[in-house]
Amino acid sequence: MKKKILLTLGGLLVILQLVRPTRNEGTAYSANDITHGANVPVEVKQILETSCFDCHSNHTNYPWYANIQPVGLWIQNHVNEAKEELNFSEFATYSPKRKTKKLQEMAEEIKEHEMPLKSYLWIHKKTALSETQIQTITNWLKSEGISPATESEENEVE
């Protein structure tokens, strides 16, 4: 009985390898990216590229294990959800109110060390934000008149 269950599970895993999610392999920079929707200093842009763009842009650099299902499906779902929340490649298309809200939320997430996600940092240790990088982003946001979102601002509908 155990052998049948294992063979069935093995067969399902083999068949699952035929499933290939659509990859997020567009262009990170275009006429709609964040550099056209905000005044982004070069050092901030580099931090965003390193620590944020894999999930929050139209271009993801996929690791080799993204070719193994169901891991690839999980990664693609995660990227899709992240882009729905904030997409730096489409930032210039946001309304002024939404831009402000997303930057406030970004400030809060970074301040609270909630981004990049801990699960992402397990394998992508180089994307972890140092205190200096957090301060660089915070200073940029402050220069743009952005402070972390308050609880009532986070609950507002876009």
Secondary structure, DSSP 8 states (H G I E B T S, - for coil): -HHHHHHHHHHHHHHHTT------BS-S-STTSGGGTS---HHHHHHHHHHTHHHHSSB----GGGGSTTHHHHHHHHHHHHHHH--GGGGGGS-HHHHHHHHHHHHHHHHTT-SS-HHHHTT-GGG---HHHHHHHHHHHHHTT-----HHHHTS--
